Amino acid sequence: MTAPHAHDSTVERFAMSEAACVTAVAGADEADVIRCFGGDPAEARAARTFADLGGVETGSGRLQCIVVSRTGSTVVVWEDNGFEGTREEVLRPLSGLGRAASAFWNVNAHSRLSLAEDGLVQSSLDMLFPDDRGGARPEAWDRYLHGLDFDSPAGSTWAVGMIAVARATGARLDTAWETGPQRIVPIRPVKEAVLHQCDEDSSLLAEPPFDHYMADLGPHHLPHMRQYAFELALQHTGLDRDPLALSALAGGDGTAAGREELRTRLAAAQSADREQAFALMRDEPDDFDEDEPIPAWTLPSHVFHIRSAMWWALEERLAAGDRAPGDSTYRPEYRPDPESLLTYAVRGPGGSAERYWLLTSLMRAAARG
């Protein structure tokens, strides 16, 4: 395995940053790269070296900035406490200029190593779990990761990511890069795409109700979308014909007493399914095999886990209608968002799950207007 210390120590020093993103684009023009990040080349200001930046944190405050430079034929963008270089909306246009790669990490150990080419993110992975990959061709990183070991000593994993970026793009992240001329450029983050790359070609988009949403996507669709999300979750959990679940989805009988009784029954159903799930888990194998983990949805306890989450989501949906500000019954205690609870209920494969996750992408886009 190739250890980070076998490369220029510059990489190791930069990898010690608490939160950063380095993006490189082979054979690109600096001005074009700046535009892909949402910047204006005319607003770039020169800094002789990184040291001249004076400790500017380019990803915080009112003005977000990137640091741009060139190493040979490759353009390199550094973000201190930023992550624009991880976004599909940035990487995909960059890959139209040349092969693009980025490595991102932060203080919470969130990380992303991405490779983009020909207008698509070909492969993307969490550097702490490098075998779990997404993208158009998840194996596309293989040729650039040969001999690299992400399971490195503390503080070196991010350096391995930087080395992979350099390998993929021809960037030389060395002393000459560190001490060479840099430009700092303010950016305005690129607008979020309506759909992620993986959803763009979904055949579901041509089916109801998705075709209806896409015709004029906007906030006016959100009430119907939220209702449909609960309907899909009920189908996924097998509760779509359950009288209690259907009554809760309809909002009860319209009386305060009826809704309170319904919430009590939902809480009891949640507790019963949760206890059943835990009872079954005692006889299930522990999922400690990292090479061949056991999919949770194949275990007997799974159906009771997702049913328990569904009951909870329905209970919170009723509670949300009972705690509107200004209502005399309103209590300002924290309650979870009912729609967020559906993500726990819609776990595992299935047609309803596929529709649900596409729907959530469209809901986020609709909410943005």
Buried (B, 14 or more C-beta within 10 A) or exposed (E): EBBBEEBBEBBBEBBEBEBBBBBBBBEBBBBBBBBBBBBEBEEBEEBEEBEEBEEBBBBEEEEBBBBBBBBEEBBBBBBBBBBBBBBBBBBBBBBBBBBBBBBBBBEEEBBBBBBBBEBBBBBBBBBEEBEEBBBBBBEBBEEBBEEBBBEBEEEBBBBBBBBBBBBBBBBBBBEEBBEBEBBBBBBEBBEEBBBBBBBEEBEBBEEEBBEEBBEEBEEEBBEEBBEBBBBBBBBBBBBBEBEBBEBBBEEBEEEEEEBEEBBEBBEEBBEBBBEBBEEBBEEBEEEEEEEEEEEBBEBEBBBBBBBBBBBBBBBBBBBBEBBEEEEEEEEEEEEEEBBEBBBBBBBBEBEBBBBBBBBBBBBEBBEEE
